């Protein structure tokens, strides 16, 4: 996995980067949620329109958004916010309409888009970030033990 370090970085690299201000991160989470919803709709149509290549294009867009959110905010929620928007819109698109129409039908490319996007989102949410916590709160200092057992 060391061959990925120039592209994805290491935990030490991420911890050395400064965190964006809290207000900017909150605005980015909202924007990333909406972008995740938009990528979900676009990907649902692209994967069907250009069938084997369309799935790859849609998954590249998902992976780019999830990883971009992670790097822009420096937190795991940066990848989770677009994943939540992406998945919520897909849940709506999977439901049949009263007229009998489906946006995502039961095809191999639709399942590949659904499964591949979910895996990409989870993988991006587990990559190294600038903090150890979800929302960008710094880790507490570890407690030191006192030698001799007394206080």
N, CA, C and O of each residue as an XYZ file, in Angstrom:
604
protein
N       0.806     -1.204      0.000
C       0.000      0.000      0.000
C       0.853      1.274      0.000
O       0.320      2.378     -0.111
N       2.162      1.122      0.123
C       3.015      2.310      0.150
C       3.036      3.038     -1.182
O       3.380      4.219     -1.233
N       2.671      2.352     -2.269
C       2.643      3.014     -3.567
C       1.522      4.048     -3.648
O       1.554      4.905     -4.531
N       0.544      3.996     -2.766
C      -0.545      4.969     -2.753
C      -0.218      6.218     -1.938
O      -0.923      7.221     -2.046
N       0.828      6.177     -1.130
C       1.156      7.321     -0.273
C       1.391      8.621     -1.038
O       0.982      9.672     -0.544
N       2.023      8.618     -2.211
C       2.151      9.897     -2.929
C       0.802     10.483     -3.344
O       0.672     11.701     -3.474
N      -0.200      9.634     -3.553
C      -1.516     10.110     -3.992
C      -2.429     10.426     -2.818
O      -3.064     11.481     -2.788
N      -2.497      9.518     -1.851
C      -3.436      9.663     -0.739
C      -2.796     10.252      0.506
O      -3.491     10.821      1.348
N      -1.499     10.126      0.633
C      -0.816     10.663      1.802
C      -0.856      9.697      2.974
O      -1.548      8.679      2.943
N      -0.112     10.033      3.987
C      -0.074      9.219      5.203
C      -0.789      9.957      6.313
O      -1.143     11.127      6.163
N      -0.999      9.290      7.409
C      -1.657      9.910      8.569
C      -0.845     11.105      9.058
O      -1.418     12.130      9.427
N       0.469     10.987      9.065
C       1.324     12.084      9.524
C       1.195     13.301      8.606
O       1.201     14.440      9.072
N       1.079     13.051      7.297
C       0.894     14.152      6.344
C      -0.414     14.883      6.616
O      -0.451     16.114      6.611
N      -1.483     14.137      6.853
C      -2.793     14.753      7.079
C      -2.822     15.523      8.396
O      -3.415     16.599      8.467
N      -2.188     14.987      9.442
C      -2.191     15.682     10.729
C      -1.376     16.965     10.689
O      -1.606     17.865     11.497
N      -0.436     17.065      9.774
C       0.399     18.261      9.676
C      -0.328     19.411      8.974
O       0.093     20.560      9.102
N      -1.402     19.134      8.238
C      -2.129     20.184      7.524
C      -3.023     20.960      8.495
O      -3.581     20.371      9.420
N      -3.166     22.280      8.295
C      -4.046     23.050      9.182
C      -5.517     22.770      8.860
O      -5.871     22.490      7.715
N      -6.364     22.849      9.889
C      -7.808     22.628      9.714
C      -8.465     23.921      9.227
O      -8.071     25.008      9.651
N      -9.463     23.816      8.342
C     -10.220     25.007      7.965
C     -11.064     25.490      9.143
O     -11.348     24.708     10.050
N     -11.469     26.755      9.151
C     -12.309     27.254     10.238
C     -13.640     26.489     10.320
O     -14.115     25.945      9.323
N     -14.221     26.455     11.501
C     -15.439     25.679     11.737
C     -16.592     26.131     10.853
O     -17.299     25.287     10.302
N     -16.804     27.417     10.702
C     -17.900     27.917      9.876
C     -17.755     27.499      8.422
O     -18.738     27.175      7.757
N     -16.532     27.509      7.940
C     -16.270     27.079      6.569
C     -16.519     25.578      6.407
O     -17.028     25.132      5.379
N     -16.159     24.815      7.420
C     -16.412     23.370      7.364
C     -17.904     23.069      7.351
O     -18.341     22.185      6.613
N     -18.691     23.775      8.143
C     -20.146     23.542      8.182
C     -20.767     23.877      6.833
O     -21.616     23.137      6.337
N     -20.350     24.982      6.243
C     -20.858     25.339      4.910
C     -20.435     24.295      3.881
O     -21.199     23.969      2.972
N     -19.223     23.776      4.025
C     -18.744     22.752      3.095
C     -19.542     21.463      3.241
O     -19.806     20.793      2.243
N     -19.935     21.097      4.469
C     -20.736     19.887      4.663
C     -22.080     19.996      3.950
O     -22.530     19.045      3.312
N     -22.712     21.152      4.060
C     -24.005     21.358      3.390
C     -23.829     21.303      1.874
O     -24.604     20.651      1.175
N     -22.809     21.989      1.378
C     -22.542     21.980     -0.062
C     -22.201     20.572     -0.555
O     -22.653     20.165     -1.625
N     -21.418     19.837      0.210
C     -21.055     18.479     -0.182
C     -22.268     17.549     -0.184
O     -22.367     16.664     -1.034
N     -23.187     17.742      0.755
C     -24.424     16.950      0.769
C     -25.220     17.192     -0.513
O     -25.704     16.250     -1.141
N     -25.349     18.458     -0.891
C     -26.089     18.783     -2.115
C     -25.367     18.290     -3.364
O     -26.009     17.826     -4.306
N     -24.047     18.384     -3.381
C     -23.287     17.856     -4.509
C     -23.412     16.335     -4.597
O     -23.466     15.779     -5.694
N     -23.459     15.668     -3.458
C     -23.670     14.219     -3.453
C     -25.009     13.852     -4.056
O     -25.116     12.869     -4.789
N     -26.045     14.645     -3.748
C     -27.361     14.403     -4.335
C     -27.328     14.619     -5.848
O     -27.924     13.846     -6.598
N     -26.641     15.654     -6.294
C     -26.557     15.938     -7.732
C     -25.767     14.860     -8.474
O     -26.155     14.448     -9.567
N     -24.670     14.407     -7.888
C     -23.873     13.352     -8.508
C     -24.669     12.052     -8.569
O     -24.513     11.271     -9.508
N     -25.505     11.820     -7.588
C     -26.342     10.626     -7.585
C     -27.312     10.619     -8.754
O     -27.454      9.610     -9.445
N     -27.977     11.742     -8.975
C     -28.931     11.827    -10.088
C     -28.201     11.708    -11.421
O     -28.620     10.950    -12.296
N     -27.120     12.449    -11.577
C     -26.368     12.399    -12.836
C     -25.803     11.007    -13.085
O     -25.870     10.500    -14.205
N     -25.253     10.393    -12.060
C     -24.683      9.065    -12.208
C     -25.719      8.011    -12.547
O     -25.430      7.067    -13.283
N     -26.933      8.165    -12.013
C     -27.992      7.205    -12.310
C     -28.332      7.210    -13.792
O     -28.634      6.160    -14.360
N     -28.289      8.361    -14.418
C     -28.598      8.434    -15.840
C     -27.382      8.113    -16.711
O     -27.527      7.508    -17.773
N     -26.193      8.509    -16.275
C     -24.988      8.254    -17.062
C     -24.682      6.759    -17.118
O     -24.300      6.247    -18.170
N     -24.843      6.065    -16.014
C     -24.526      4.632    -16.008
C     -25.472      3.847    -16.898
O     -25.095      2.790    -17.405
N     -26.685      4.331    -17.103
C     -27.626      3.657    -17.993
C     -27.417      4.082    -19.443
O     -27.545      3.273    -20.362
N     -27.099      5.338    -19.634
C     -26.992      5.883    -20.989
C     -25.812      5.297    -21.766
O     -25.935      4.918    -22.931
N     -24.653      5.234    -21.075
C     -23.450      4.753    -21.765
C     -22.981      3.445    -21.123
O     -21.884      3.384    -20.568
N     -23.767      2.454    -21.195
C     -23.561      1.213    -20.405
C     -22.228      0.544    -20.306
O     -22.378      0.299    -19.109
N     -21.295      0.149    -20.510
C     -20.255     -0.240    -19.546
C     -19.353      0.899    -19.107
O     -18.871      0.920    -17.975
N     -19.123      1.855    -20.015
C     -18.243      2.976    -19.679
C     -18.932      3.973    -18.747
O     -18.273      4.645    -17.954
N     -20.250      4.064    -18.845
C     -20.996      5.000    -18.003
C     -20.858      4.707    -16.521
O     -20.824      5.628    -15.705
N     -20.778      3.430    -16.166
C     -20.612      3.066    -14.756
C     -19.268      3.568    -14.246
O     -19.177      4.091    -13.136
N     -18.243      3.410    -15.044
C     -16.919      3.889    -14.629
C     -16.887      5.402    -14.483
O     -16.283      5.924    -13.546
N     -17.527      6.102    -15.398
C     -17.587      7.569    -15.308
C     -18.339      7.992    -14.051
O     -17.900      8.890    -13.332
N     -19.467      7.346    -13.788
C     -20.264      7.685    -12.605
C     -19.502      7.372    -11.319
O     -19.548      8.150    -10.367
N     -18.808      6.251    -11.287
C     -18.047      5.893    -10.089
C     -16.831      6.797     -9.903
O     -16.462      7.101     -8.768
N     -16.216      7.224    -10.977
C     -15.113      8.188    -10.859
C     -15.612      9.516    -10.287
O     -14.931     10.143     -9.475
N     -16.790      9.935    -10.711
C     -17.364     11.171    -10.174
C     -17.667     11.018     -8.690
O     -17.406     11.929     -7.905
N     -18.217      9.871     -8.302
C     -18.507      9.626     -6.878
C     -17.227      9.609     -6.058
O     -17.132     10.274     -5.027
N     -16.244      8.844     -6.521
C     -14.984      8.759     -5.791
C     -14.288     10.108     -5.682
O     -13.729     10.440     -4.636
N     -14.323     10.882     -6.752
C     -13.719     12.214     -6.710
C     -14.413     13.134     -5.721
O     -13.759     13.896     -5.008
N     -15.727     13.063     -5.679
C     -16.475     13.907     -4.731
C     -16.217     13.477     -3.297
O     -15.988     14.325     -2.435
N     -16.248     12.180     -3.025
C     -16.037     11.706     -1.659
C     -14.626     12.033     -1.176
O     -14.443     12.509     -0.056
N     -13.633     11.778     -2.021
C     -12.252     12.063     -1.625
C     -12.001     13.570     -1.548
O     -11.280     14.039     -0.668
N     -12.589     14.313     -2.456
C     -12.451     15.771     -2.412
C     -13.058     16.364     -1.149
O     -12.499     17.292     -0.564
N     -14.194     15.834     -0.729
C     -14.806     16.296      0.520
C     -13.945     15.974      1.717
O     -13.828     16.777      2.643
N     -13.343     14.805      1.700
C     -12.451     14.407      2.787
C     -11.256     15.347      2.883
O     -10.901     15.797      3.973
N     -10.640     15.643      1.747
C      -9.460     16.503      1.746
C      -9.804     17.961      2.002
O      -9.031     18.672      2.643
N     -10.960     18.424      1.509
C     -11.312     19.838      1.678
C     -11.623     20.173      3.131
O     -11.233     21.232      3.622
N     -12.321     19.280      3.818
C     -12.703     19.565      5.200
C     -11.697     19.026      6.203
O     -11.583     19.549      7.311
N     -10.968     17.985      5.822
C     -10.013     17.391      6.743
C     -10.642     16.480      7.768
O      -9.974     16.070      8.718
N     -11.924     16.148      7.602
C     -12.611     15.276      8.543
C     -13.282     14.134      7.788
O     -13.476     14.200      6.575
N     -13.628     13.097      8.526
C     -14.316     11.966      7.923
C     -15.733     12.337      7.509
O     -16.286     11.737      6.587
N     -16.313     13.300      8.167
C     -17.640     13.770      7.785
C     -17.608     14.439      6.415
O     -18.637     14.527      5.744
N     -16.445     14.906      5.999
C     -16.302     15.482      4.664
C     -16.566     14.460      3.571
O     -17.030     14.823      2.490
N     -16.282     13.197      3.830
C     -16.632     12.128      2.892
C     -18.021     11.580      3.183
O     -18.687     11.076      2.279
N     -18.465     11.673      4.425
C     -19.774     11.135      4.804
C     -20.936     11.995      4.359
O     -22.006     11.468      4.055
N     -20.757     13.304      4.311
C     -21.857     14.190      3.896
C     -22.255     13.964      2.441
O     -23.446     13.818      2.168
N     -21.314     13.929      1.489
C     -21.743     13.635      0.119
C     -22.247     12.204     -0.041
O     -23.114     11.942     -0.874
N     -21.709     11.280      0.752
C     -22.198      9.900      0.697
C     -23.653      9.831      1.162
O     -24.454      9.094      0.587
N     -23.993     10.591      2.194
C     -25.379     10.606      2.676
C     -26.316     11.197      1.622
O     -27.384     10.641      1.365
N     -25.929     12.314      1.012
C     -26.751     12.895     -0.045
C     -26.876     11.971     -1.237
O     -27.954     11.844     -1.818
N     -25.780     11.325     -1.607
C     -25.776     10.385     -2.729
C     -26.724      9.224     -2.457
O     -27.523      8.850     -3.316
N     -26.631      8.654     -1.254
C     -27.429      7.477     -0.940
C     -28.911      7.807     -0.764
O     -29.765      7.028     -1.187
N     -29.231      8.945     -0.150
C     -30.638      9.303      0.027
C     -31.338      9.507     -1.307
O     -32.484      9.088     -1.472
N     -30.675     10.136     -2.251
C     -31.280     10.333     -3.571
C     -31.398      8.996     -4.297
O     -32.389      8.762     -4.988
N     -30.422      8.127     -4.155
C     -30.520      6.817     -4.787
C     -31.665      6.002     -4.207
O     -32.307      5.241     -4.932
N     -31.932      6.146     -2.921
C     -33.059      5.432     -2.324
C     -34.373      5.878     -2.951
O     -35.274      5.062     -3.144
N     -34.489      7.158     -3.268
C     -35.687      7.661     -3.943
C     -35.732      7.171     -5.384
O     -36.798      6.812     -5.882
N     -34.589      7.153     -6.055
C     -34.553      6.732     -7.455
C     -34.800      5.234     -7.625
O     -35.215      4.801     -8.700
N     -34.554      4.448     -6.599
C     -34.790      3.012     -6.679
C     -36.267      2.650     -6.555
O     -36.670      1.562     -6.968
N     -37.062      3.527     -6.005
C     -38.491      3.239     -5.812
C     -39.240      3.378     -7.144
O     -38.985      4.308     -7.909
N     -40.154      2.460     -7.411
C     -40.929      2.587     -8.656
C     -41.941      3.722     -8.547
O     -42.467      4.009     -7.472
N     -42.194      4.348     -9.669
C     -43.175      5.429     -9.719
C     -44.559      4.836     -9.930
O     -44.662      3.681    -10.343
N     -45.641      5.589     -9.659
C     -46.993      5.065     -9.854
C     -47.278      4.675    -11.306
O     -48.105      3.801    -11.561
N     -46.607      5.309    -12.242
C     -46.818      4.985    -13.653
C     -46.105      3.700    -14.050
O     -46.312      3.197    -15.154
N     -45.269      3.162    -13.166
C     -44.524      1.955    -13.472
C     -43.118      2.221    -13.971
O     -42.396      1.277    -14.291
N     -42.707      3.475    -14.047
C     -41.370      3.817    -14.522
C     -40.345      3.623    -13.410
O     -40.650      3.767    -12.226
N     -39.139      3.299    -13.815
C     -38.021      3.166    -12.891
C     -36.858      4.003    -13.400
O     -36.588      4.028    -14.601
N     -36.177      4.678    -12.506
C     -34.953      5.382    -12.898
C     -33.788      4.400    -12.854
O     -32.986      4.339    -13.785
N     -33.698      3.637    -11.778
C     -32.678      2.595    -11.668
C     -33.377      1.246    -11.716
O     -34.074      0.867    -10.775
N     -33.193      0.538    -12.785
C     -33.814     -0.774    -12.900
C     -32.865     -1.836    -12.368
O     -31.729     -1.532    -12.006
N     -33.324     -3.069    -12.319
C     -32.527     -4.171    -11.777
C     -31.590     -4.719    -12.846
O     -31.786     -5.818    -13.364
N     -30.560     -3.923    -13.169
C     -29.556     -4.352    -14.145
C     -28.196     -4.444    -13.461
O     -28.001     -3.942    -12.354
N     -27.280     -5.085    -14.135
C     -25.937     -5.219    -13.581
C     -25.231     -3.892    -13.404
O     -24.513     -3.695    -12.423
N     -25.428     -2.968    -14.355
C     -24.763     -1.676    -14.234
C     -25.341     -0.858    -13.079
O     -24.607     -0.137    -12.404
N     -26.644     -0.963    -12.851
C     -27.248     -0.238    -11.728
C     -26.743     -0.788    -10.398
O     -26.455     -0.026     -9.475
N     -26.639     -2.103    -10.304
C     -26.115     -2.694     -9.071
C     -24.635     -2.360     -8.892
O     -24.185     -2.130     -7.770
N     -23.889     -2.333     -9.971
C     -22.474     -1.969     -9.887
C     -22.322     -0.520     -9.421
O     -21.430     -0.208     -8.631
N     -23.186      0.354     -9.908
C     -23.151      1.761     -9.483
C     -23.513      1.887     -8.005
O     -22.849      2.613     -7.265
N     -24.540      1.201     -7.579
C     -24.978      1.269     -6.183
C     -23.922      0.683     -5.248
O     -23.555      1.312     -4.256
N     -23.434     -0.511     -5.557
C     -22.445     -1.159     -4.700
C     -21.098     -0.449     -4.761
O     -20.472     -0.208     -3.728
N     -20.649     -0.112     -5.973
C     -19.351      0.545     -6.117
C     -19.302      1.914     -5.460
O     -18.300      2.263     -4.834
N     -20.373      2.698     -5.593
C     -20.422      4.002     -4.943
C     -20.423      3.898     -3.428
O     -19.789      4.700     -2.743
N     -21.138      2.906     -2.907
C     -21.155      2.699     -1.455
C     -19.768      2.329     -0.940
O     -19.316      2.846      0.082
N     -19.106      1.439     -1.651
C     -17.764      1.023     -1.238
C     -16.792      2.203     -1.316
O     -15.983      2.400     -0.410
N     -16.868      2.980     -2.385
C     -15.986      4.146     -2.512
C     -16.211      5.140     -1.371
O     -15.251      5.690     -0.831
N     -17.461      5.369     -1.006
C     -17.756      6.293      0.084
C     -17.204      5.813      1.413
O     -16.655      6.603      2.180
N     -17.343      4.529      1.691
C     -16.838      3.987      2.949
C     -15.312      3.987      2.967
O     -14.699      4.285      3.992
N     -14.706      3.655      1.841
C     -13.236      3.676      1.775
C     -12.714      5.095      1.981
O     -11.754      5.298      2.724
N     -13.329      6.071      1.335
C     -12.879      7.457      1.499
C     -13.087      7.944      2.929
O     -12.297      8.747      3.427
N     -14.126      7.477      3.589
C     -14.381      7.893      4.969
C     -13.411      7.261      5.957
O     -13.338      7.697      7.106
N     -12.669      6.252      5.539
C     -11.705      5.627      6.438
C     -10.262      6.011      6.132
O      -9.344      5.523      6.792
N     -10.046      6.868      5.152
C      -8.687      7.311      4.828
C      -8.169      8.272      5.899
O      -8.963      8.820      6.664
N      -6.863      8.485      5.967
C      -6.298      9.386      6.977
C      -6.838     10.813      6.844
O      -6.969     11.341      5.740
N      -7.143     11.418      7.978
C      -7.634     12.793      8.011
C      -6.742     13.632      8.906
O      -5.755     13.144      9.457
N      -7.100     14.899      9.044
C      -6.303     15.817      9.868
C      -6.570     15.633     11.349
O      -5.766     16.072     12.172
N      -7.671     14.997     11.713
C      -7.991     14.751     13.122
C      -8.407     13.309     13.281
O      -8.682     12.616     12.301
N      -8.453     12.867     14.506
C      -8.863     11.501     14.779
C     -10.354     11.344     14.942
O     -10.842     10.222     15.071
N     -11.099     12.448     14.939
C     -12.520     12.382     15.204
C     -13.324     12.789     13.979
O     -12.788     13.343     13.020
N     -14.608     12.505     14.029
C     -15.501     12.705     12.901
C     -15.691     14.177     12.547
O     -15.648     14.530     11.368
N     -15.895     15.027     13.520
C     -16.256     16.412     13.245
C     -15.074     17.370     13.293
O     -15.273     18.579     13.174
N     -13.878     16.886     13.460
C     -12.721     17.753     13.472
C     -12.366     18.270     14.851
O     -11.673     19.281     14.966
N     -12.822     17.603     15.899
C     -12.474     17.991     17.261
C     -11.126     17.358     17.581
O     -10.943     16.163     17.349
N     -10.192     18.118     18.101
C      -8.886     17.527     18.383
C      -8.978     16.442     19.453
O      -9.837     16.486     20.333
N      -8.092     15.489     19.357
C      -8.076     14.375     20.302
C      -7.651     14.870     21.683
O      -6.789     15.741     21.792
N      -8.256     14.316     22.738
C      -7.848     14.721     24.086
C      -6.453     14.198     24.400
O      -5.995     13.207     23.832
N      -5.800     14.885     25.309
C      -4.467     14.455     25.731
C      -4.591     13.152     26.517
O      -5.488     13.021     27.350
N      -3.709     12.193     26.268
C      -3.783     10.935     27.015
C      -3.397     11.154     28.474
O      -2.553     11.991     28.794
N      -4.031     10.387     29.338
C      -3.719     10.487     30.770
C      -2.406      9.781     31.051
O      -2.101      8.727     30.494
N      -1.650     10.395     31.926
C      -0.384      9.792     32.315
C      -0.571      9.030     33.618
O      -1.277      9.489     34.516
N       0.045      7.898     33.715
C      -0.018      7.131     34.970
C       1.050      7.633     35.906
O       2.134      8.043     35.491
N       0.722      7.593     37.165
C       1.640      8.049     38.206
C       2.410      6.839     38.716
O       1.823      5.805     39.034
N       3.716      6.976     38.790
C       4.540      5.873     39.290
C       4.322      5.726     40.786
O       4.191      6.722     41.498
N       4.283      4.532     41.248
C       4.101      4.282     42.667
C       2.652      4.074     43.038
O       2.382      3.716     44.184
N       1.706      4.275     42.149
C       0.302      4.002     42.397
C      -0.436      5.063     43.175
O      -1.656      4.970     43.304
N       0.242      6.072     43.702
C      -0.441      7.116     44.477
C      -0.787      8.306     43.613
O      -0.399      8.373     42.447
N      -1.515      9.239     44.184
C      -1.861     10.453     43.449
C      -0.876     11.483     43.699
O      -0.990     12.588     43.169
